[in-house]
Protein backbone atom coordinates (compact mmCIF):
# COMPACT_ATOMS: atom_id res chain seq x y z
CA UNK A 1 0.00 0.00 0.00
CA UNK A 2 1.28 3.43 -0.85
CA UNK A 3 0.10 6.59 0.91
CA UNK A 4 -2.59 8.74 -0.68
CA UNK A 5 -4.89 5.90 -1.83
CA UNK A 6 -8.15 5.12 -0.05
CA UNK A 7 -8.56 1.64 1.33
CA UNK A 8 -12.21 1.47 0.38
CA UNK A 9 -14.30 3.26 -2.24
CA UNK A 10 -16.74 5.90 -0.97
CA UNK A 11 -14.97 6.87 2.27
CA UNK A 12 -15.55 10.49 3.29
CA UNK A 13 -13.91 12.92 5.74
CA UNK A 14 -15.84 15.50 7.73
CA UNK A 15 -15.37 19.22 7.14
CA UNK A 16 -14.23 20.07 10.67
CA UNK A 17 -11.37 17.61 10.45
CA UNK A 18 -10.31 18.98 7.11
CA UNK A 19 -10.43 22.56 8.39
CA UNK A 20 -8.21 21.58 11.34
CA UNK A 21 -5.64 20.24 8.91
CA UNK A 22 -5.94 23.28 6.63
CA UNK A 23 -5.30 25.52 9.66
CA UNK A 24 -1.95 23.76 10.02
CA UNK A 25 -0.76 24.91 6.59
CA UNK A 26 0.15 28.36 7.90
CA UNK A 27 2.47 30.06 5.39
CA UNK A 28 1.57 27.43 2.81
CA UNK A 29 -2.15 28.18 2.88
CA UNK A 30 -2.21 29.57 -0.69
CA UNK A 31 -0.57 26.37 -1.93
CA UNK A 32 -3.07 24.32 0.06
CA UNK A 33 -5.98 26.28 -1.39
CA UNK A 34 -4.70 25.66 -4.92
CA UNK A 35 -4.25 21.93 -4.25
CA UNK A 36 -7.74 21.71 -2.76
CA UNK A 37 -9.22 23.52 -5.74
CA UNK A 38 -7.42 21.18 -8.16
CA UNK A 39 -8.76 18.18 -6.20
CA UNK A 40 -12.32 19.52 -6.42
CA UNK A 41 -12.46 20.64 -2.78
CA UNK A 42 -12.91 24.39 -3.09
CA UNK A 43 -16.03 24.54 -0.89
CA UNK A 44 -14.93 22.95 2.42
CA UNK A 45 -17.15 23.98 5.32
CA UNK A 46 -16.00 23.79 8.95
CA UNK A 47 -18.80 21.51 10.01
CA UNK A 48 -19.00 17.93 11.27
CA UNK A 49 -22.11 17.52 9.13
CA UNK A 50 -20.29 18.37 5.88
CA UNK A 51 -18.58 15.43 4.20
CA UNK A 52 -16.02 15.24 1.38
CA UNK A 53 -14.44 12.38 -0.59
CA UNK A 54 -11.37 11.02 1.15
CA UNK A 55 -9.63 10.32 -2.16
CA UNK A 56 -9.92 13.97 -3.22
CA UNK A 57 -8.54 14.98 0.19
CA UNK A 58 -5.64 12.55 -0.23
CA UNK A 59 -5.01 13.87 -3.76
CA UNK A 60 -4.67 17.38 -2.33
CA UNK A 61 -2.31 16.09 0.39
CA UNK A 62 -0.16 14.40 -2.25
CA UNK A 63 0.04 17.55 -4.38
CA UNK A 64 1.06 19.59 -1.36
CA UNK A 65 3.70 17.10 -0.27
CA UNK A 66 5.19 17.02 -3.77
CA UNK A 67 5.47 20.82 -3.78
CA UNK A 68 6.76 21.46 -0.25
CA UNK A 69 8.08 18.18 1.12
CA UNK A 70 7.98 16.11 4.26
CA UNK A 71 8.86 18.83 6.76
CA UNK A 72 5.62 20.67 6.02
CA UNK A 73 3.60 17.46 6.42
CA UNK A 74 5.23 17.00 9.82
CA UNK A 75 4.31 20.58 10.75
CA UNK A 76 0.72 20.10 9.59
CA UNK A 77 0.40 16.93 11.66
CA UNK A 78 1.67 18.81 14.70
CA UNK A 79 -1.04 21.45 14.27
CA UNK A 80 -3.97 19.01 14.55
CA UNK A 81 -3.90 18.70 18.37
CA UNK A 82 -3.97 22.48 18.69
CA UNK A 83 -7.44 22.43 17.14
CA UNK A 84 -8.70 19.18 18.67
CA UNK A 85 -11.06 19.12 21.59
CA UNK A 86 -10.57 16.05 23.72
CA UNK A 87 -13.12 14.31 25.92
CA UNK A 88 -12.38 14.50 29.67
CA UNK A 89 -11.36 10.82 29.68
CA UNK A 90 -8.37 11.65 27.45
CA UNK A 91 -6.30 13.28 30.14
CA UNK A 92 -2.90 11.58 29.87
CA UNK A 93 -0.45 10.36 27.27
CA UNK A 94 -1.62 6.79 27.98
CA UNK A 95 -5.23 7.67 27.12
CA UNK A 96 -4.74 10.17 24.30
CA UNK A 97 -2.49 8.01 22.10
CA UNK A 98 -4.91 5.06 21.80
CA UNK A 99 -7.69 7.62 21.45
CA UNK A 100 -6.21 8.82 18.15
CA UNK A 101 -7.66 5.73 16.44
CA UNK A 102 -11.13 6.38 17.87
CA UNK A 103 -11.03 10.05 16.83
CA UNK A 104 -9.79 9.03 13.37
CA UNK A 105 -12.77 6.72 12.93
CA UNK A 106 -15.23 9.28 14.33
CA UNK A 107 -14.25 11.72 11.58
CA UNK A 108 -14.66 9.38 8.61
CA UNK A 109 -17.71 7.63 7.21
CA UNK A 110 -18.27 4.85 4.69
CA UNK A 111 -20.20 4.79 1.42
CA UNK A 112 -23.39 3.91 3.35
CA UNK A 113 -23.07 7.16 5.33
CA UNK A 114 -22.14 5.31 8.55
CA UNK A 115 -19.64 7.11 10.79
CA UNK A 116 -16.86 4.61 11.40
CA UNK A 117 -16.95 4.95 15.18
CA UNK A 118 -20.22 5.23 17.01
CA UNK A 119 -20.24 4.20 20.69
CA UNK A 120 -24.01 3.61 20.50
CA UNK A 121 -23.68 0.70 18.03
CA UNK A 122 -23.31 -2.90 19.12
CA UNK A 123 -20.04 -2.96 17.18
CA UNK A 124 -18.80 0.63 17.69
CA UNK A 125 -15.93 0.61 15.16
CA UNK A 126 -16.34 -0.14 11.48
CA UNK A 127 -13.46 -0.83 9.10
CA UNK A 128 -12.41 0.83 5.88
CA UNK A 129 -9.70 3.37 6.72
CA UNK A 130 -7.00 1.47 8.61
CA UNK A 131 -5.86 2.19 12.14
CA UNK A 132 -3.56 4.00 14.51
CA UNK A 133 -2.47 1.01 16.61
CA UNK A 134 -1.15 1.64 20.11
CA UNK A 135 0.80 -0.65 22.42
CA UNK A 136 2.07 0.47 25.81
CA UNK A 137 5.52 -0.91 26.59
CA UNK A 138 7.36 -1.27 29.89
CA UNK A 139 8.14 2.01 31.61
CA UNK A 140 7.44 5.27 29.83
CA UNK A 141 7.45 3.81 26.35
CA UNK A 142 4.91 2.94 23.68
CA UNK A 143 4.75 1.94 20.05
CA UNK A 144 2.23 3.08 17.48
CA UNK A 145 1.77 1.30 14.18
CA UNK A 146 -0.06 3.38 11.60
CA UNK A 147 -1.85 1.56 8.82
CA UNK A 148 -3.75 4.28 6.98
CA UNK A 149 -3.53 6.19 3.69
CA UNK A 150 -2.14 9.39 5.20
CA UNK A 151 1.55 10.27 4.77
CA UNK A 152 4.17 9.03 7.20
CA UNK A 153 5.46 12.47 8.21
CA UNK A 154 1.94 13.76 8.85
CA UNK A 155 1.28 10.84 11.22
CA UNK A 156 4.59 11.36 13.05
CA UNK A 157 3.73 15.03 13.60
CA UNK A 158 0.23 14.14 14.80
CA UNK A 159 1.52 11.56 17.31
CA UNK A 160 4.31 13.87 18.47
CA UNK A 161 1.96 16.75 19.19
CA UNK A 162 -0.64 14.65 21.00
CA UNK A 163 2.10 13.09 23.15
CA UNK A 164 3.64 16.51 23.89
CA UNK A 165 0.25 17.84 24.95
CA UNK A 166 0.55 15.74 28.11
CA UNK A 167 4.31 15.10 28.27
CA UNK A 168 6.11 18.13 26.79
CA UNK A 169 9.48 16.33 26.88
CA UNK A 170 8.19 13.26 25.04
CA UNK A 171 9.95 12.11 21.92
CA UNK A 172 8.51 10.37 18.86
CA UNK A 173 10.80 8.67 16.37
CA UNK A 174 10.11 6.65 13.25
CA UNK A 175 11.30 3.07 13.75
CA UNK A 176 13.57 2.71 10.74
CA UNK A 177 14.01 -1.01 11.42
CA UNK A 178 10.35 -1.53 10.47
CA UNK A 179 8.63 -1.10 7.07
CA UNK A 180 7.65 2.39 5.93
CA UNK A 181 4.85 3.65 3.70
CA UNK A 182 7.35 5.91 1.93
CA UNK A 183 8.87 2.71 0.52
CA UNK A 184 5.48 1.20 -0.37
CA UNK A 185 4.85 -0.72 2.87
CA UNK A 186 1.42 -0.97 4.51
CA UNK A 187 2.51 0.53 7.82
CA UNK A 188 4.88 2.87 9.63
CA UNK A 189 5.97 2.30 13.21
CA UNK A 190 6.71 5.06 15.71
CA UNK A 191 8.42 4.79 19.08
CA UNK A 192 7.18 7.13 21.80
CA UNK A 193 9.25 7.81 24.93
CA UNK A 194 8.40 10.11 27.81
C-alpha positions in Angstrom: 0.0 0.0 0.0 1.3 3.4 -0.9 0.1 6.6 0.9 -2.6 8.7 -0.7 -4.9 5.9 -1.8 -8.1 5.1 -0.1 -8.6 1.6 1.3 -12.2 1.5 0.4 -14.3 3.3 -2.2 -16.7 5.9 -1.0 -15.0 6.9 2.3 -15.6 10.5 3.3 -13.9 12.9 5.7 -15.8 15.5 7.7 -15.4 19.2 7.1 -14.2 20.1 10.7 -11.4 17.6 10.5 -10.3 19.0 7.1 -10.4 22.6 8.4 -8.2 21.6 11.3 -5.6 20.2 8.9 -5.9 23.3 6.6 -5.3 25.5 9.7 -2.0 23.8 10.0 -0.8 24.9 6.6 0.1 28.4 7.9 2.5 30.1 5.4 1.6 27.4 2.8 -2.2 28.2 2.9 -2.2 29.6 -0.7 -0.6 26.4 -1.9 -3.1 24.3 0.1 -6.0 26.3 -1.4 -4.7 25.7 -4.9 -4.3 21.9 -4.2 -7.7 21.7 -2.8 -9.2 23.5 -5.7 -7.4 21.2 -8.2 -8.8 18.2 -6.2 -12.3 19.5 -6.4 -12.5 20.6 -2.8 -12.9 24.4 -3.1 -16.0 24.5 -0.9 -14.9 22.9 2.4 -17.1 24.0 5.3 -16.0 23.8 9.0 -18.8 21.5 10.0 -19.0 17.9 11.3 -22.1 17.5 9.1 -20.3 18.4 5.9 -18.6 15.4 4.2 -16.0 15.2 1.4 -14.4 12.4 -0.6 -11.4 11.0 1.2 -9.6 10.3 -2.2 -9.9 14.0 -3.2 -8.5 15.0 0.2 -5.6 12.6 -0.2 -5.0 13.9 -3.8 -4.7 17.4 -2.3 -2.3 16.1 0.4 -0.2 14.4 -2.2 0.0 17.5 -4.4 1.1 19.6 -1.4 3.7 17.1 -0.3 5.2 17.0 -3.8 5.5 20.8 -3.8 6.8 21.5 -0.3 8.1 18.2 1.1 8.0 16.1 4.3 8.9 18.8 6.8 5.6 20.7 6.0 3.6 17.5 6.4 5.2 17.0 9.8 4.3 20.6 10.8 0.7 20.1 9.6 0.4 16.9 11.7 1.7 18.8 14.7 -1.0 21.5 14.3 -4.0 19.0 14.6 -3.9 18.7 18.4 -4.0 22.5 18.7 -7.4 22.4 17.1 -8.7 19.2 18.7 -11.1 19.1 21.6 -10.6 16.0 23.7 -13.1 14.3 25.9 -12.4 14.5 29.7 -11.4 10.8 29.7 -8.4 11.6 27.4 -6.3 13.3 30.1 -2.9 11.6 29.9 -0.5 10.4 27.3 -1.6 6.8 28.0 -5.2 7.7 27.1 -4.7 10.2 24.3 -2.5 8.0 22.1 -4.9 5.1 21.8 -7.7 7.6 21.5 -6.2 8.8 18.1 -7.7 5.7 16.4 -11.1 6.4 17.9 -11.0 10.1 16.8 -9.8 9.0 13.4 -12.8 6.7 12.9 -15.2 9.3 14.3 -14.2 11.7 11.6 -14.7 9.4 8.6 -17.7 7.6 7.2 -18.3 4.8 4.7 -20.2 4.8 1.4 -23.4 3.9 3.3 -23.1 7.2 5.3 -22.1 5.3 8.5 -19.6 7.1 10.8 -16.9 4.6 11.4 -16.9 4.9 15.2 -20.2 5.2 17.0 -20.2 4.2 20.7 -24.0 3.6 20.5 -23.7 0.7 18.0 -23.3 -2.9 19.1 -20.0 -3.0 17.2 -18.8 0.6 17.7 -15.9 0.6 15.2 -16.3 -0.1 11.5 -13.5 -0.8 9.1 -12.4 0.8 5.9 -9.7 3.4 6.7 -7.0 1.5 8.6 -5.9 2.2 12.1 -3.6 4.0 14.5 -2.5 1.0 16.6 -1.1 1.6 20.1 0.8 -0.7 22.4 2.1 0.5 25.8 5.5 -0.9 26.6 7.4 -1.3 29.9 8.1 2.0 31.6 7.4 5.3 29.8 7.5 3.8 26.3 4.9 2.9 23.7 4.8 1.9 20.1 2.2 3.1 17.5 1.8 1.3 14.2 -0.1 3.4 11.6 -1.8 1.6 8.8 -3.8 4.3 7.0 -3.5 6.2 3.7 -2.1 9.4 5.2 1.5 10.3 4.8 4.2 9.0 7.2 5.5 12.5 8.2 1.9 13.8 8.9 1.3 10.8 11.2 4.6 11.4 13.0 3.7 15.0 13.6 0.2 14.1 14.8 1.5 11.6 17.3 4.3 13.9 18.5 2.0 16.8 19.2 -0.6 14.7 21.0 2.1 13.1 23.2 3.6 16.5 23.9 0.2 17.8 25.0 0.6 15.7 28.1 4.3 15.1 28.3 6.1 18.1 26.8 9.5 16.3 26.9 8.2 13.3 25.0 10.0 12.1 21.9 8.5 10.4 18.9 10.8 8.7 16.4 10.1 6.7 13.2 11.3 3.1 13.7 13.6 2.7 10.7 14.0 -1.0 11.4 10.4 -1.5 10.5 8.6 -1.1 7.1 7.6 2.4 5.9 4.9 3.7 3.7 7.4 5.9 1.9 8.9 2.7 0.5 5.5 1.2 -0.4 4.8 -0.7 2.9 1.4 -1.0 4.5 2.5 0.5 7.8 4.9 2.9 9.6 6.0 2.3 13.2 6.7 5.1 15.7 8.4 4.8 19.1 7.2 7.1 21.8 9.2 7.8 24.9 8.4 10.1 27.8 
